[in-house]
Amino acid sequence: MKILLMEFIGYKEWTESLGYDREWKIQDIQSSIYKVVNDEISRVGGFALPVRYDGLIILADGIPSGSLLEIYTKVKEISPSKVSACIGYGKTPREAEINAHNCILNSLSGEPKFDTFYDDNVVACHFDYNNFTLLTRELSFYNAYMRIMRLYSKLSEIIYDFGGITQYLGGDNMIAFIDEDTLDKIIKIVENMDEIKVGIGIGKNARSAMAGATRALDEIRSKREDKWKIVKLSM
Ligand SMILES: Nc1nc2c(ncn2[C@@H]2O[C@H](COP(=O)(O)OP(=O)(O)OP(=O)(O)O)[C@@H](O)[C@H]2O)c(=O)[nH]1
C-alpha cells in the first residue's frame, strides 16, 4: 500500500494569526484545498481522505509519482502554511501512513520525498447503514447522524487494529481501505452487525476500487439478500 501524506506545518500559527473571527475563514480555506485536491487526485485515479483537514492522506497506489508531485505543488500554492509531504509504503494502509509520517518527521530539509514503491491493488470497503432514510424520519436529522458517528467510531477502531484506515463520507457512508489479506476480517464484522452492509471493490487504484465498492453496494440493494459483495475491477 502506498500513501502520500501531506502535513500543513505551522497551521496552528496561521489559524491564530486570523484573530477571533476566524473559524469561517479556516473552513473556507480547508474546503477550497479539499476541492482542488479532490478534483486533481480523482482525475488521475486516486482518492484523498481529508481526515483532520490540517493535512491530507492520499491513496497513491497506481498513481505515477509525477502526478503526485503535481498535486503536491498545487496544494503548496494554495496552502496558508508550509506543506511537508512524503510517500510511505507498507503492507497495510496503517503501516504506510506511519512510515510516511516518520519520513516527514525525519526530513530535516522539509523537502518532500517521493520515493518510488511497488503498486499494490487497492481494496475499498464502502459501509452503509440500512434504512438510514427511515431512521432519520424516526429520530431526527441530527440524532440519526449521532447514531452513525457512534458506529463510525467503533468501526474505525476495529479496522485500524488490523491495519485499515477509515473515513466518514457523509450521510450514512463510511469508506475503509484495507490490505487484501484482511478481507475476511471485514466480512466477519459485517456478518456480526445487523444494521450495516458493505460493498467491497478491488482495483488498480483508489478511484476504481471505490467505483467497484459502490457497484457492489447497489448489487446488494437490488436483491437485499446479502450483507456483503466483492467487485474486482479489471486490473
Ligand atoms: N457519500 C455518499 N453518500 C451517499 C451515497 N449514496 C447515498 N448517499 C447519501 O447517504 C444517505 C443515505 O442514503 P442511502 O444509504 O441510499 O439510504 P438508505 O435509506 O440507507 O437506503 P439503503 O442503504 O438502501 O437501506 C443519503 O443522505 C444519501 O444522500 C454515496 O454513494 N456516497
The ligand as an SDF file (V2000), in Angstrom:
LIG
                    3D

 32 34  0  0  0  0  0  0  0  0999 V2000
  -21.1100    9.9480    0.2650 N   0  0  0  0  0  0  0  0  0  0  0  0
  -22.1340    9.2320   -0.2300 C   0  0  0  0  0  0  0  0  0  0  0  0
  -23.3960    9.4680    0.2090 N   0  0  0  0  0  0  0  0  0  0  0  0
  -24.3850    8.6910   -0.3130 C   0  0  0  0  0  0  0  0  0  0  0  0
  -24.1590    7.6910   -1.2850 C   0  0  0  0  0  0  0  0  0  0  0  0
  -25.3590    7.0940   -1.5860 N   0  0  0  0  0  0  0  0  0  0  0  0
  -26.2950    7.7110   -0.8100 C   0  0  0  0  0  0  0  0  0  0  0  0
  -25.7000    8.6710   -0.0550 N   0  0  0  0  0  0  0  0  0  0  0  0
  -26.3440    9.5110    0.9700 C   0  0  0  0  0  0  0  0  0  0  0  0
  -26.4630    8.6830    2.1410 O   0  0  0  0  0  0  0  0  0  0  0  0
  -27.7210    8.8870    2.7780 C   0  0  0  0  0  0  0  0  0  0  0  0
  -28.4960    7.5930    2.8510 C   0  0  0  0  0  0  0  0  0  0  0  0
  -28.6540    7.1240    1.5200 O   0  0  0  0  0  0  0  0  0  0  0  0
  -28.9520    5.5500    1.3430 P   0  0  0  0  0  0  0  0  0  0  0  0
  -27.9590    4.7450    2.1000 O   0  0  0  0  0  0  0  0  0  0  0  0
  -29.0540    5.2720   -0.1170 O   0  0  0  0  0  0  0  0  0  0  0  0
  -30.4070    5.4350    2.0130 O   0  0  0  0  0  0  0  0  0  0  0  0
  -30.9520    4.2760    2.9570 P   0  0  0  0  0  0  0  0  0  0  0  0
  -32.2720    4.7580    3.4400 O   0  0  0  0  0  0  0  0  0  0  0  0
  -29.9530    3.9040    3.9870 O   0  0  0  0  0  0  0  0  0  0  0  0
  -31.2060    3.0920    1.9400 O   0  0  0  0  0  0  0  0  0  0  0  0
  -30.4490    1.6900    1.9170 P   0  0  0  0  0  0  0  0  0  0  0  0
  -28.9810    1.9330    2.1260 O   0  0  0  0  0  0  0  0  0  0  0  0
  -30.7370    1.1680    0.5380 O   0  0  0  0  0  0  0  0  0  0  0  0
  -31.0310    0.8390    3.0010 O   0  0  0  0  0  0  0  0  0  0  0  0
  -28.4410    9.9350    1.9590 C   0  0  0  0  0  0  0  0  0  0  0  0
  -28.1680   11.1890    2.5780 O   0  0  0  0  0  0  0  0  0  0  0  0
  -27.7570    9.9050    0.6080 C   0  0  0  0  0  0  0  0  0  0  0  0
  -27.7680   11.1560    0.0010 O   0  0  0  0  0  0  0  0  0  0  0  0
  -22.8240    7.5040   -1.7310 C   0  0  0  0  0  0  0  0  0  0  0  0
  -22.5260    6.6610   -2.5830 O   0  0  0  0  0  0  0  0  0  0  0  0
  -21.8500    8.2800   -1.1690 N   0  0  0  0  0  0  0  0  0  0  0  0
  1  2  1  0
  2  3  2  0
  2 32  1  0
  3  4  1  0
  4  5  2  0
  4  8  1  0
  5  6  1  0
  5 30  1  0
  6  7  2  0
  7  8  1  0
  8  9  1  0
  9 10  1  0
  9 28  1  0
 10 11  1  0
 11 12  1  0
 11 26  1  0
 12 13  1  0
 13 14  1  0
 14 15  2  0
 14 16  1  0
 14 17  1  0
 17 18  1  0
 18 19  2  0
 18 20  1  0
 18 21  1  0
 21 22  1  0
 22 23  2  0
 22 24  1  0
 22 25  1  0
 26 27  1  0
 26 28  1  0
 28 29  1  0
 30 31  2  0
 30 32  1  0
M  END
$$$$
